Amino acid sequence: MQTEMHILNTVAPIAAPGGSAVALGYFDGVHLGHRRVLGAAADCARRRGLTAAAFTFSLPGSNKLKGGRILSAEQKHARIAALGIAEYMEPPFEEFRSLSPEDFVQKLLVDCFHAREVFCGDNFTFGARAAGNVETLRRLCGPLGIAVNIVEMAQYGGRTVSSTRIRVALEEGRIEDANAMLGVPYAIDWPVCRGKGIGTSRLGRPTINQNYPADALEPCCGVYLTRIWLDGQWMPSATGIGRRPTVDAADAPVTCETYVPGYAGNAYGTRPVLEFHRYLCPVRKFDSLQELADLITDAARRSEEYFAAGQTR
């Protein structure tokens, strides 16, 4: 049974009395490739009686080095913990960015992780200005008795899975491709916020609003078939991302609104998980509010049919 993952947000020794097997990487999407690296470290730890660990880092919200966030921090941690990682270190990038490759190995892998095995992809770089690569890692770890394991990159559509490819797929509305590369459906868990009440007062279709933070990646604007976790169960839903040209001014902010047929609860103050399964159509301006209401109703009906057919991936 998986125990709760211990999270360190600074560089410090972990609890690994018998040594650890450490996964190395940014793991921003926890996609198929990341899952291979993390899973290999966890499997090795089980076999050898080591502590399953991961080292990554955080970037400030204003930093676009890696692109907009695919997952919230909470989602990222939950998905990594589910893969069997027990000790997780995620210091700010600034805290260790100046370390040389030699100091990275000594001060992090040896002093903090008591590493016996490390796992990474073949494109892994480390040390100040990315001076070290996998060959450097092998050269430095070998004399210290640390085995370096290079995990084969995951493939999709004949190309290597990457967070960049997933971001592009989401931005282009190719949700099925993004989900295939993630290994699980793309999902958000942003807090529910209050909207203008248009769905309730003018459309008769109350919505749950979960607007994207500024540092998060926004998928392609449009209408999606989704499902949402509310009151302890998955419920079919329809989600619209974008400006609302039928009811809003042209310069209105982008919103993320979800209609859940039959739901009459109060989700304010919660962070429900919303999974995206299929892109349905772009957002457009309608001649009447009734046409917009009809689209919402039709999208919700199609979502109910989709999930009734058992299509959850």
Phi, psi and omega in degrees: 000131182291126175275167181295136181285132177272124185251126174250128179257021176211166178282115182199157179299140176265170176274099180214073186300331179255012184094170185226161168250118191247127171269134183242132177162175179276324173057036186293327179257350189046049183276187185304319179294315177299320181297325177296315182294310181296318180295322179296320178295317180295319179297316179298317180300318179296317182294319188261359181073031179259173175270128178281122186224163176217141174240127176216201180203165177246152177242148176297154183303332182278351184275124181255020182306318183255001183090175181298149181298131174276321182239153168287163179301321182294318177297314181302314181295318181296319182290324179288319178300322181295340179275357175105010179281130183259323182240124189230121180247125183222069180284162172300144181305322183297337185290335184226004188297336183272357180293137173289163175306321180296316180290327177302313181294313184289309188281332180260299186292319182275302188289323184265318186261346185049046190294138171249331178219141173234151183227137179200169173278168184285353178258012183293134173232155182203168180085165182307132180056033178052042184288337182255145174235193185294327178292320175299318181298316178298316183296321183279327184278329183308306181296342181267001180076022179258120179281133179254124182244118179265117185269132181299137182291142176286149182240147172212126181063030178079008180227158181294134176290134178212159177296327178298315178297322179293318178300315180298317180299317179294318180292337180261003179079012180272070188293326180295321178295316179300316181295322179297320181283329177287330183090344175216162181299141171300135184213155173238158174220038180294153180297146175285128181239166181277134176260203181272357179077012183294320180302321181279310190281327187245339182248344184069020181229082182299141183236158174259122184259124177227079186285146186286135172296159184297331184266005181264148175291131175261124176295172178306136176296140180157189180252133184236149166276124186225172167221150187228142181269107181227138176052038175077020178207156174279134180232131177300146183205169175232133185237135175247128175244129177139184173282156183254087188297339180285328186238349185244162173289161185298333183261017180293153180291156176289136178238163175232106186238135184238127175260125181246103183300130177086353182273127180234017181278184179244109183262001181300137180086002179250173178231070181293144176281129179241115180263138179257128185241329181205137174277127186261307183193162177285164175280136177215168180272131179259157180285340181211159176294331179296321178297319178295316179298322179295320177298315180299315180298316181295318179297320179294320178297316180295325177295318178298319179294319181300312183281333175296331179279001176082020182267093184247010177229000000 
